[in-house]
Structure formats: structure tokens, C-alpha cells
């Protein structure tokens, strides 16, 4: 009853509005009902409680690292030859033998109680005490204070003296200067020492060669080294005059004796 009265009252109201606006009451009633139903429907929807806020994630692409510019290789018509490492090392087929004969200088600083004979006997020097003559020949200025005599090879040297150690010829090849003068041969060491010192201090390349004869130790005093026999003979004549010798003779030496041709 109440509902019908309400509908009738609403219709009467919409008819009054419709007359003033020129619109039928039924039309206005329909439109109003539609708005009323739509509004109620929106309010009827349950609202979620404590809904977490939406998080919008944006993917940020990383900017790629700048690439280094590539080297530009010019193109030419010429061919490029690349040598292997082995070719760089093997510069000579006889490299090892060549290194053995390279000139060099070694020096020895005299220690207390050193003598020419003891230094020459050292393994790192000549490993042969008879080669004291080589040390004297290559260090005349440094050893000018030494007195000539049979004791010279064993005379104690001044401490701190710097001696040049000559490089021996160890090539084991045929000597380029094979001729030498055999000045004298004797089993008496003192005689050989005195004459060797005199020759060296007069500018001759004198050296001593030890050998055995009839079970005894002998020593040869020789002067070298000459390319021709004639040159050796001429030098022998000068030596005979200096030492007042009756004779001397020349000979060719082997590769093993040419080691004394030091530089």
C-alpha cells in the first residue's frame, strides 16, 4: 500500500516537472529509477580493506658501455713477411762457436799473499802456474815495481792491485800465426824465469811451455806469434843479440799450444 502510494506520488511529481519541461512523467520516472539503481550498485560493491598499494616497476635498461674504436689497418698491395722467433735467435749457424771467441777483458783484484804464480794457478784464471808470464806481459805498468829475478813469479803482490786477465785462444782451430821462436829449453826453472822476464820487459810475447824429457820436467821458453817463417827467423836474430845466445830455432805450433796467443 505504501509502495503504491510512493510510486503514485513520484509519478505525480514527475508529471508536474514534465509539464513544465514538456516531457512525459513516465519518461522522467524511468530515467530517475535508472540513476537510482546504478548508484546503489556502485555502493553495493565491497571495498577491499587494507589493500596494498600497487607498485609500478619500470625496467630501466642499462646503457651499454661504449666500445673502444677498433684499430684501422691500412690495406696495401705489399706483402708482409713475418719471421718466426727461431729465425731471430739463430742469426748465425755457428753462433755458439762465435760466442767463444768474442773479445773480452777480465780483471782480478789482488788479495793478501797473492803472487803471479798463485793467481795463474787459480781455476778461474788459467789453472796453470806456469802462465804467470802472461799476467806479467799484460800488466807491465801495474807490476813495474817487481824486481827481475828467479823469485819474481812467487813474489807477494801489492794488495788491491787490479790486474788484467788476458783471454786465451781456445778456438781449437789451426793457428792464424803458427810460427814461433824456440829461445831455449832447460830443466832449470830459475834460468827460464830470468830470461822470460827480460824478454817480456823488452816487448816480446814470451811464454813458457812445460814438457817431460827422460822422466824429468823441462821448460821451453818461446816467443810468438808469426804468420811466416821468415818473420820468426828475423825475430830470433834479435833475441839472440839481446840474450847473447849462440843459436835459436823456429817451429810451427799446434792448436793446443796456440792457446798462449792471448789477447
KAJOLIN-V323759 format. One record per backbone hydrogen bond with DSSP energy under -0.5 kcal/mol. NH is the residue of the N-H (numbers start at 1). CO is the residue of the C=O. Records with the same first field share a line. If there is no record, write none. Layout:
NH->CO  CO
This chain:
5->1
6->2
7->3
8->4
9->5
10->6
11->7
12->8
13->9
14->10
15->11
16->12
17->13
18->14
19->15
20->16
21->17
22->18
23->18
28->24
29->25
30->26
31->27
32->28
33->29
34->30
35->31
36->32
37->33
38->34
39->35
40->36
41->37
42->38
43->39
44->40
45->41  42
51->48
56->54
57->55
58->56
59->57
60->58
61->59
64->62
73->71
74->72
76->74
81->79
82->80
83->81
87->84
88->84
89->85
90->86
91->89
95->92
98->94
99->95
100->96
101->97  98
102->99
106->165
108->163
110->108  161
114->111
117->153
119->115
120->116
121->117
122->118  119
125->122
126->120  122
127->120  122
128->120
131->128
132->129
133->130
134->131
135->131
136->132
137->133
138->134
139->135  136
143->139
144->141
146->143
152->149
154->151
155->152
157->114
160->110
161->158
163->108  161
165->106
166->164
168->166
169->259
170->168
179->226
180->251
181->223
182->180  249
183->181  221
184->221
186->219
189->187
192->188
193->189
194->190
195->191
196->192
197->193
198->194
199->195
200->196
201->197
202->199
203->200
204->199
205->224
206->204
207->222
209->220
211->218
213->216
216->213
218->211  216
219->186
220->209
221->184
222->207  220
223->181
224->205
226->179
232->228
233->229
234->230
235->231
236->232
237->233
238->234
239->235
240->236
241->237
242->238
243->239
244->240
245->240
249->182
251->180
253->178
258->254
259->256
260->257
261->258
262->260
263->167
